[in-house]
Amino acid sequence: MKLCALLLLFLIPAPGSQAQQDLSGKVFVFPEKNSLNYVILKANITRPLENATVCVSHYSDLIGRYVIFSLSTPGKNNAFLISRDAPSNVYYIAINQQSVSFKGVVVGLDWTYTCVAWESQTGVVRLWVNNKLYPRKVAGRGSSIAPSASAVLGQDRDPFGRMILSFAGEISNVNMWDYAFTWDDISGNSFNSFRRYTRKVISWTALRYEINGNVLLQPTNY
């Protein structure tokens, strides 16, 4: 029993430590809005990205604007940002500092599955929420997402590196690909269906992350 407890202790990452794990069946729990609580994800971007897709699942009862996913690169704090204003259910997407908004239908308290796809050549941004495709918008046309990128869950970073728009709730199944999903890629699919898309730069099943502050890693099921 003592040996099992000791092994379990080493398997649970401590705040501020770095780890790489398969987080299938796990969620990050952010118990409260606090600028000290966040998770840093290391993105494996080795060349400038001209196409990208981010998918993430989150669950929150917050009222007001909060950030779901924030990726920054040198000189651009909002290289790929997904945020939401509740309860009005307006989504804000930023690509290389250019922001667009999507007005959706007010939804009840439940897990929300969000995917954002972007292609540089046209600047087209596609947003899916629970497999529902919103009207397309345009941002970041002709630009690219630079290497040396890192993502933050639970906060946004302002141009000075300070954490803002804190999140409280649960976040899971965070993945980022180096190409833009289409309608056929998303519609009718679940996160498990995306396993056939192998070109991930952030992978929930091999996640490189660092927990900061009061963030818990918990089983998906209560």
N, C-alpha and C positions, 0 to 999 in steps of 0.2 A: 504493500500500500504506500509506504514512504517513497519507494522508487517511482511508482506511477505518478504520485503527486509532484515529485521533483521534475519528471519529464514533462508533465503538463505545464509547469511553471516556465520551463524553457520554451515551450511551443507558443505561449501567449506573449506577443510583443509588448514591451513596456513603452509608455509614452516617451517620445523622442528617439526611439530606436528604429532602425531600418530593418525591413524584412521583405522577403519575396515568398508569396504563398498562393496556393489555389484557394480562393475564397468562395468557392461554390457552396451555396447554402448558408452564407454569412451576410451580415449587414453591419455597416458602421452606424452606431447610435450616437447622436449629438443631443445630450440631455437638455441643453439650454443655449440660448443665444449669448455667445461670448466670443470676443475677438481672439481669445487665446486657444479656442477649440477648433482644430482643423486637421485634415489629413493631406499630406503631400504625396503625389503620385509621380513617379519618374516615367516620362514618355520616351520610348525608344525611337526617336526621330533622327535619322542619320543624314537626311538630305531635305531640302525645302519641299514642303507638301503643297501641291496644287489642287488636291482633292482631299476631303476628309469627311468622316462620319463619326459622331459621338452618340452613344446610346447609354442611358442611365435610368434607373428606377428609384423613385423617392416617395416618401410618405411623411407628411407634415400637416400640423394643424395651425401653422403660423398665419397671422394676418399681417399683410404688408409685403414688401418686396424682399426676396431672398435669392441667394445664388445656389444653383444646383451643381454647376461644373464651371471651373475657371482655368483656362490654360494660358500661360504667359510665355513670351519669348524675349530675348534681349531687346529692350526698347519698346516693347508692346505688352502692356499689362493685360489687355483684352484681345489676345490673339484668337481665342475661341471661347466665348462666354455664353452660358445658358443660365438665365435667371427668370424668375416668375414673380408676379404680383398677385397675391391672394387677398380677398376672395374674388377679385374681378377677373382672375384667370387670364391675365395678359402675360405673354412670354416675350422676353427681350433676348435677342441673339446678336452677339457682336463678333465680327470677323475682322481681325487686324484693325481694331479701334472703330470700325464702322458698324453702327447698330441699326437693327430693324425690329419691329414689334409685330406680334401676332395676337389678335383678339379672339379668344376662344369662348366656349360655352362654360358657364359656371358648373363645377362638378362637386360632388359630395366628398366626404373624407374617405380616401382609399389610396392604395398604391397607385402611383402614376408612372407610366412607362413612356419615356420621351426619347426620340431620336432626332438628331439634326444632321443633315447632309449638306455639304457645300462644295461647289466646283469653281475653280478660279477663272476659267476661260470666260464663262458667262456671268459669274458672280451669283448664280442662282442658289438660294438657300431654301431647303425643304425642311419642314417641321412636321413630325408625326407625334401625336399624343394619344396613347392607348390605341395605336394602329390607325388613327384618323389623320389624314393628310390635310394640312392647312394650305391656303393659297400661297403660292411661291412669292418670295421676296428676293431682293438683290443686295449684296453687300460684299465688299472686298474684291471686286472684279479686277483681275489682272495681278493680284498680289499672291504671295505664298506664305506659308507658315514656316518659320525658320527652325532649324535644328536647335539643340540645347534647350528644348522646351520642358517645362514642368507644369503639372496641373495641381489644383487645390480643390478639395471637397470641403464644403462648409463655410467658405469665405470667398470674397473677391479681394483682389489686390489693387489698390489705387496706384497712380503713377510713381508714388514714393515708396511703394512696397508695403504700405500699411494695410492691415486686414479690415475689410468693411463688409456690410450686408451679411451679417452672421446668420447661420442656418441652425434650426433646431428640428429634430426629427430623425428619420432613418434614410440611408442611402445604400444602394446595392447595385450589383450587375453593371459596373462601369466598364465600358469598352470603347476604344477608339481605333478606327481603321484608316488606312491611307488612301481611300478612294470614296467616292460619293455614291451612297446607296440610291437606288431608283424605287419607283412605286412597286415594282415586282419583287424587289429585295425585301421590302418591309411588310407589305400587305399580307395579312394572314399568317405571318411568321411570329415566332416567339424567340426569346433569347437563345434557347437551345438550338433553334434552326440556324443561328449565325455561326455555329461551330465550323461550318464548311468554308466560311470566309476567314482565311488564315492570316492575312496581312494586317495584323493588329500592331499598333504602336503603344496601346495600353490594353492589357488583357486581365480581366477579372480572375481568370484561372491561373495566371502567373503574374500576380500584381506585385510591383515593387513600390513600397509605400513606407511612410513615416507618420506615426500618430503624434500629434502635439496637443497638450491640454487634456481636457476631460472628454475623450471620445472612446467609446467602448466597441469592441468587436464581438457581436452576438450571433447566435443562430437565427436564421430567417424565421423559423416557426417559434411562436411563443411557447 
